[in-house]
Amino acid sequence: MLHIAVVGAGPSGVYTAQDLVEQQRLPDVRVHVLDRLPCPYGLVRYGVAPDHEKIKSLQNNLRAVLEHERIEFIGNVEVGARGLGPERLLGLYHAVVYCVGAARDRRLGIPGEDLPGSHSATDFVSWYSAHPDAAGNGFPLPAGPAVVIGVGNVAVDVARILAREAAELRPTDVPEDTLGALALSGVRDVHMVGRRGPSQAKFTTKELRELGSLPAADVVVDPADLALDPAYTAPETAAGLPSVSRRNLDVVRGWAERTAGDRDRRIHLRFFLRPVELLEEGGRVGAVRFERTVPDGGGGVRGTGEYEDIEARLVLRAVGYRGAPPAGLPFDPGLGTVPHAAGRVLRDGVPSAGEYVAGWIKRGPTGVIGTNRPCAKETVASLLDDAEALARRPVADDPLAELSASGHRPVRWPGWTAIVAAEAARGRALGRGTVKIPDWRGLLSAADG
């Protein structure tokens, strides 16, 4: 029997566990899915916007996997802490698959980025998603315009949440304190800014269209921005684009051709602007200085030396994620990934027996949730090819007992279901649906209950 640890209970970790127990070559594999948090599902729970109920319902599929008789979720166990590094894990399990994602946000690398009022979109998402690491910090929403730098789906999400009225989010699982803060927000204009044109933006058409259906916000597009996009001005260029890019261009074109209404809030879509500096005013961010860009003829853009300042009391950068070095594992800082060969961790270029990776820490922060499936399958195939040698490694008889003895306080599946019940009860008491518990103390107390 192989006893395997999967580190990370997000989609990549759950899909890896599923592939391990559903394969036919080794019918008696047992899997522990370890996670630092007492809650499973990773970014499906703490990254998907609360008003995206359909995507959040993927938790039901992930739950079915974690309820498999040969899979056990073990939360509140931080790998790398209290001596639980790679060497220790390999003393407990025949193999360890690291599915730890990409925990860091990319920075802009420009002057003023650390001014008060400048934040990563990741911090904002963690706050409205009730991530326990964000508990107690709140999130300042000053009166005045907000600038979201980036034109991917995360940028669209945070712009949409900023532009929604708090009452629109009441049917979701957003904590009550978060709703109160959003209700008091003085943000009325949200500028979402990208350095390229709409045909090269990374948002999906579905996400983009949602901006146009917000009941309290208008979308504003400057036709002059579109005129710089080669696909907008040259039909033959547009014909060669991927279908999603053509659809995005059509949606943005429609907004540019209509007159904005008289709603209280506005989302301004801006293109061909590259941030060069955050400007200070009164000890905090007051504006963002952008350089105008134009297509360079090779698929990129170049600066023009012309600048524009956009007023901002809040700046959120949404320009991507990067992997963080997992404790004790090799790491490529340039790629933000663990070096590997078909999922086998490479130490000094040589496969390390029993160590594997899957998900973003393996391939970088690319793709959608479903991209994790083939990624997991490749890693599991490598592990199964190594199974005969792995089975000969001496390991602990009871890894869970060893974890508890080393000072960890594991939250097992019954503890997680107790959290689910407590969040449902919290929602009923507020006259709402399920409402998330936003802090570590509350989550662990609910798990014990």
Secondary structure, DSSP 8 states (H G I E B T S, - for coil): --EEEEE--SHHHHHHHHHHHH-SS-TT-EEEEE-SSSS-STHHHHTS-TT-HHHHTHHHHHHHHHTSTTEEEEES--TTSTT-SHHHHHHH-SEEEE-----EE-----TTTTSTTEEEHHHHHHHHTT-GGGTTT-----SS-EEEE--SHHHHHHHHHHHS-GGGGTTSS--HHHHHHHHT----EEEEE-SS-GGG----HHHHHHHTT-TTEEEEE-HHHHTT-HHHH-HHHHHTS-HHHHHHHHHHHHHHTS-----SEEEEEE-SEEEEEEEEETTEEEEEEEEEEEE-SSSSEEEEEEEEEEE-SEEEE-S-EE----TTS--BTTTTB--EETTEEEETTEEEEEEEE-THHHH-S-S-GGGHHHHHHHHHHHHHHTHHHHHTS---S-HHHHHHHTT---EEHHHHHHHHHHHHHHHHHTTSS-----SHHHHHHHHH-
